């Protein structure tokens, strides 16, 4: 008790001005045709589309390879009514924060022992401490690292297109690896950015056992009111809205649905989806600029990558449970809007991939063309794992047929 009281006394005193904070982010999962979420995301192999100045956390233990959930680009925008100091702490309850900018600082004294290890992760909060400066502060603007529009960090740059967002400024100590000289480095941006990987469970299960039929099961306690289904093949796409998905009451009751929209050129489909998301995200509390920035970070991937997927807005209570956030001073308004991206592998693609890797009678060139036609993209390695399971099931079924062939013959 004495230790906790001392820690509380050591906490800084903050200004009492008004502070609004808005956050958006995404989670991506990949499931097989039966709805089982696969381990697909490798944090070590994917520091992709991030500028070089983004820092990596040392949160992974040796041997960590894949996780089922990728937490992508949560960003925090700040809107105070005057410059002020802020202290921000984010927990990923069943995962780890793997990349971030600006730099994090040591955790609060009263939480120094709140560290656990789960499935290869060291789980502890990420903490940022700094000062909020006006959007037009020339000195602060000069500290923001440049990212060109055609750089690997183009999506990161898109998140900055929120003119009213205040600048978060932080000073961190830097030790020169050669001279061992300790220097102070200024870091600033229009937001706090972080990303992670984890193991938390989806409330929604998507199965695709039959062509053009998708079953959705809600195993959670929250209503999922907003969502869309999207299928992209080559240069065409079709999409339609998902019905509202009621919370689980006593037993699992899946609903059946399908994509009702017509096949459209990719540009037209992307334009329609962007319009739907712009309206939906603002209805959830984001500003017009914030929603546009969020959608801009998806361009070229979310709406154009071949495959079958669903997008659903996460209930706020679920976001708070998975990713608790503590901000001092306490915001007068805190908006958190997160989107789940559910990638699905259809039963037909599983069967085709299993055939290609098990049937050696198919010429390699033909097999290669058929593999390319599946358009599995970055999910191909995990789809292969599922295809191996499908092939093993086929072998077991064939073995059973052979084993019981004599008995079946004798019974005739």
Phi, psi and omega in degrees: 000316180300318181298317181293320179296320178297318180298319180294324178293332181279348181295144182291156175267129186253156173297154184256020180291169178293142178216119172254139180230129177239137181227140168226156180191176183219154172234135179240133175230165180224122183238153176279182187295338180269004176092359180285124179284128185265154171278113188229335190265125179250102183301322182296327186270358188225067167271031191290160177045032174240139177298157184296335183283345178295135186263152180253138179277154177266042189271352182267138174271163180300141175095351180289126184242294186232153175228160179278343186234132171250120175268116188250134168039049164296135175228143179247121175257142183241140180223079175275169175263000177198158176303140182202160173276141176227151179229116187240135179225127180237134176248136168253102196295328178235046181188200182216143175277120192254331178222153183193160170197137355296183184294150175275167179235167178303148182291163182297147184304320184289350180245014185296338179260359181276064181233129179230161177245129182219116174053042176093358180255140163271114184260115176208159184288153168263136185231135176236139180223125182190198184237140177267128182237152185301154182300334183259013179292109187297319181295317179294320179299325181290342180275345182287123182293141184285144173222118181283156184294336180257012181279170176296347179258027183300320179294323177298317180298325181299327181293342180280349186281056178230090191303326186276351182292135179282161184266129175269121182245136183218142174250131181233151177277138181230129179256120178295123184296337181267309184271346184062017178283135180267124180237161175260129181244130175275133176231138182207152173198173181282001184195173164259127181249140171207162182211158183201185178216143186199192189231008185295152186274143171287144171280336182253132174252133178243125176240147182220071183276331180241145181302133177064018174230125180238130176255135180241127179238128177261112180263003184256187185255012183240145173283134175252102192270335187235130177186163177221155171253143181217135173232131179240127175228117181059238182257020179235156178211154173221150183206160174202160181285146173277147172289160175298135185251112185292155177291155176294135179256285180241321181225160180288124180231093181291150173249145179260139180210177178202168177277119185266345186287160177281158174289131184232157169301149185304318181299319181290318179297317180296321179296316179296315180296320179299320178296318180296315180293321179303314180294317184290317182294322178290328177294338179271356173121350177287153174285167178302317181293320180296315180298317180297321179295318179299313181296323181297330179288347179267345188303136179088350181233294190301319186259359186235343179292131178301145178139179179245129183207161172236147173241129177226142175279131182283137172299143184301321181298325178290319177301313182296328180285321182282323188226071180300144183228131178235120182237130176238127001290155182298129181295147172284341175213130177229113178253130179228116182235114181237144179244132172268131173252114183255103175278139183235140173254119184285158178298323181294322178290323176300314181295318180295317180294321177297321178296317183296325184267346181253334183267098183287354178284343179282123178304144184304318182295318177296317179298321179297315180297319180291326177295316179298324182294339179287339176051056184275340175056223185289351179267004184300315179302321180285324175299324177298319178300318178294320179297324177297321177295318178299318178297319178297320178298320177299316181296320178296319179295318179295319178299317180298320178298316180295316184298325184259007182297316182297314180298320179296321178294321182291335181280352182276000000 
